[in-house]
């Protein structure tokens, strides 16, 4: 499919943020993809974003998280006079990369080693948002709080096995 698709904003009320995000993503996708990056799912709740930032020092890179958008920006001075290059294959230009993080995803740290910037992310779901298992009372039992997290049920089950 070719051409540009515009969203019928008038048909949706209160969804301005979603439309702004979609437009931002389509515009940024059209741009070049410098620096190259990977998104790694390390475990069920842990992710890594890796960016190839050869030639950038820690002080050249700024990482900012605001309203669920992780922005990584790199700015540095030119290493040498551009007229000296016979061939230049290693880019060192400024960059700005943004990533929309899912709800409950937190940035837990970042490392820069051997030209690779690694941003550590972890999904931390609050207790009240986690799935709960509702136990069914036996006839004649009281109707007290019968909700348990999966972790609580596993702990109770393992305690019952060991006794």
Number of C-alpha atoms within 10 A of each C-alpha: 4 4 5 7 7 8 11 8 11 6 7 10 7 8 10 11 9 10 16 10 13 13 14 12 14 11 10 13 10 8 8 8 11 16 18 11 16 11 12 13 12 12 9 8 12 16 19 20 17 20 20 17 23 16 15 20 15 11 9 13 18 12 15 11 15 8 7 14 14 18 15 18 15 20 16 15 10 9 8 8 7 9 6 8 9 6 6 9 6 8 11 19 15 15 15 14 17 16 13 15 16 10 10 12 17 18 17 11 11 14 11 18 11 9 13 17 23 19 20 18 21 18 17 13 13 8 9 8 8 11 12 16 13 11 10 10 11 8 6 6 8 9 9 7 8 12 14 14 15 13 10 13 14 12 12 11 11 11 10 9 8 6 5
